[in-house]
Amino acid sequence: KAGVTQTPRYLIKTRGQQVTLSCSPISGHRSVSWYQQTPGQGLQFLFEYFSETQRNKGNFPGRFSGRQFSNSRSEMNVSTLELGDSALYLCASRRSQGATNEKLFFGSGTQLSVL
Amino acid sequence: AQSVTQPDIHITVSEGASLELRCNYSYGATPYLFWYVQSPGQGLQLLLKYFSGDTLVQGIKGFEAEFKRSQSSFNLRKPSVHWSDAAEYFCAVGSYNAGNMLTFGGGTRLMVKP
């Protein structure tokens, strides 16, 4: 069974550009969430999607957005990139939404560098 | 607001020695507690989790953790460290209604001396 797949693995952008990151969850998993990991701020929750609906959102500006498709695949978009957006973006999936007692599976992440 | 503190940023132990990584949390509701491990360039792998019941939980790779409500702690332990355990370890807290919204500690980087 394939794990959580994130593409691309590495990305280099310049300030002001926008970027789209993709996440394919484990087959059968309908809940997808995104985290940002930076050396300064650590791991921070961005948002969670289930059945194409955003269920939870972290404390990030509106430049960060996401969506989920009917096949549970998810994308996140960052517009008007800033240097501080350089980070490892991690996607995680699990089977259902709601109770946290299901195991959360993480992908290897997309390393975004903003120059 | 919830928070998680991992007081030790770096820890170095000798191979075969015992290990304890500290985690303290602040959470208003009944917490769900997790330990994750991250190898360089990789995502997070769940080591163990605590939801309720027995306060000593066993995880993968020989790790265990003990939930102490009175101390708001959830320390991770391993009796004998292997060189392959070198990685970064994260403690996290969530709750029943929080879905995938976990609050992570800053992480502890473990180095293992031969």
Interface residues (C-beta under 8 A of the other chain):
Chain A: V4 S31 S33 G42 L43 Q44 F45 E48 F50 R55 N56 G58 L90 A92 R94 Q97 G98 A99 T100 N101 K103 L104 F106 G107 S108 G109
Chain B: Y32 Y36 G41 Q42 G43 L44 Q45 L46 K49 F51 F90 A92 G94 S95 Y96 N97 A98 G99 N100 M101 L102 T103 F104 G105 G106 G107
